Amino acid sequence: MCRIRIDRLLSRHNRRKGERKRENLPLLSPLSTRTNLFTLIQFEPHKDDIVAFPVSYIYPVLILIILSFPPLGGHEIVLLVVGLIWGVWIGFAIACAGTWIGEMLCFFLFKYLLSKKAQE
């Protein structure tokens, strides 16, 4: 009985601080795993065709650059697919190139072209 009261008080205290409830974490993990497995199943049969296509690595780089204006969601999914198709080392290079170029273009766009608009 006393332990139940302490647990209730601690859970109320944690909620007041804005912390997430830990009971929801086991529910989110299977959903994430299911999404990743679905992506793996979709791209696995076409992996060799995509790699054999000339300059096929340019397309994910362009997609990552587009997702940087303004910072949009979906970056992680593209990186997951790049890692599945090209492997660790080439996938890492593609991810670095797309992310770096996109973020630098976004930085210079906002610094030089949109700074006057932000000051107004």
GIWO-V368996 format. One record per run of one state. SS is the DSSP state (alpha for helix, beta for strand, coil for the rest). FROM is the first residue (numbers start at 0). LEN is the number of residues. If there is no record, write none. Layout:
BEGIN
((SS & FROM & LEN) (SS & FROM & LEN))
END
This chain:
BEGIN
((coil & 0 & 1) (alpha & 1 & 15) (coil & 16 & 5) (alpha & 21 & 23) (coil & 44 & 2) (alpha & 46 & 6) (coil & 52 & 4) (alpha & 56 & 10) (coil & 66 & 8) (alpha & 74 & 12) (coil & 86 & 1) (alpha & 87 & 26) (coil & 113 & 1) (alpha & 114 & 5) (coil & 119 & 1))
END
